[in-house]
């Protein structure tokens, strides 16, 4: 599909076949990013990952993500943090149930609990305990509030100046002004975070005697890599202090909203489909039992929970369109035997919402929530989210694929498993499954327009909810 959006040509891929052409066949030609206010202002002049143009710096940053920040070893090193936040999630719901007057059950706003857990999780991994707000730190709480405001600004406004450049200087919506104000506030926090990490790094190195330093979070990793880069004169691109801040900003923005939104959609679908909820509950009881919590180590033995996560991402991708690509050169794309020229500078977008509901890729009731399609013997058995199957692209594919895909899948699957295992869920009195609104709100992410509210009742021994996880 070809559109004219403002001053730019825009090409939209809305099928698995055309997505393959964009993200694989012509991946390099479309691997650039268009200029954006978020990239220029919030990412310190395109020093992050998401909005950075293709080139030496982006290749360096991407390599750091693949080999250091989101490698299996690094992701596993934060497994305890994720386990603690999953327990905190169910403990929060349990306390609300215990405090209510519903005989142990309570009406729960699911988003509030899930969003808090996912934000704490990514902040603890990225910047450390203090800045997650876990321990009532005033700095941590203030930092979290500015993040919430940033999500609201970037999600609520599409900057007209990015599509009609000659109007950009007017800043008609006040978008640039608001972004600059928030970015200045964030920068003060990030400077304080980096200063504290560098001071701790010096103290620990001195105490060790041999200069050894134990990494605590991703800021530590990036500061160490930046220091190594400064000593390597042959490096094609350098990681600077601003680069550290920009990458951390992208990690926090990408790792908070997406997981929370997906878990809320998954619980919405399970409540609308009692048979699917029963199947997920039965699998957890059979594989894990009721005398301990499911952990990430159990996930490979929970194919139905995995199928619920995939089916949710198919029907409710966090972003209906992948982050726009930018044509680096005139490129001829052949579709159904005909060649179409995509001009240099065109915006190239992939409509993952449409692809996930395309009957050509999903012939078996594409609009229905059916996790079993992903199970052995199902029509989509073997289809994964790793970028090799173009009918399911919640994380994209190719050079620009989300580098944290593995981490995100763990968080979503563990979150759904914890909520389903820990509670018997039902809709509020008088509400039927078909009454649950599934209307979407489009912004920074595609969240539910009406937050999910449901009745939760604990179904495991009480001590499991209050025990401190190892």
Helices and strands as residue ranges (DSSP letters): E 2-5, E 8-13, H 16-20, I 21-25, H 37-37, I 38-42, H 56-64, I 65-69, H 72-77, H 79-99, E 105-109, H 110-126, G 130-132, H 138-156, H 160-163, G 165-170, H 175-208, H 218-230, H 241-272, H 274-287, G 296-301, H 303-315, E 325-326, E 331-335, E 338-342, E 347-350, H 352-356, G 371-374, G 398-400, H 405-422, E 423-426, G 433-435, E 440-442, E 446-448, E 453-458, H 462-466
